[in-house]
Amino acid sequence: MSTIAHARSHALTHAWRGAAAGLVGGVVFGILMAMTGMLPMVAMLVGAESAVVGAVVHLAISAALGLGFGVLTGAFADRPGLLLAAGLSYGLVWWVLGGLVLMPAALGMPLFPMNQTALMSLMGHVVYGLVTALALYGLSRREA
């Protein structure tokens, strides 16, 4: 196998592992969102109001973000401490980008809201990042 083909193979492996790990993190975060009634707001991103639609949208976003996390951290996915720190950081970054900027902007709400919803979103994004990192570590260890 050529060096380029080998690199592509590794990138694809990191990507699919990341997407799968992102789904795991998304399920956990989604449970928190369901408990706090936030899924209908997520559904509003696609013009719906159903919690079920919100859950589907949320999981699609979770998988996409997980894919990115897998690609970004693939080189050290076998180092749990570093991976957890990266997961925590990734969750914080996406809380700011997603929860404080992109989602409010898409829904015509003020940017950078600092309220109870934003704090719940912070908790959810941190949990997402940590659970995604743990799942990625597990997938990387299992298939190493």
Secondary structure by P-SEA (a helix, b strand, c coil): ccaaaaaaaaaaaaaaaaaaaaaaaaaaaaaaaaaaccccccccccccccaaaaaaaaaaaaaaaaaaaaaacccccccaaaaaaaaaaaaaaaaaaccccaaaaaaccccccccaaaaaaaaaaaaaaaaaaaaaaaaaaaac
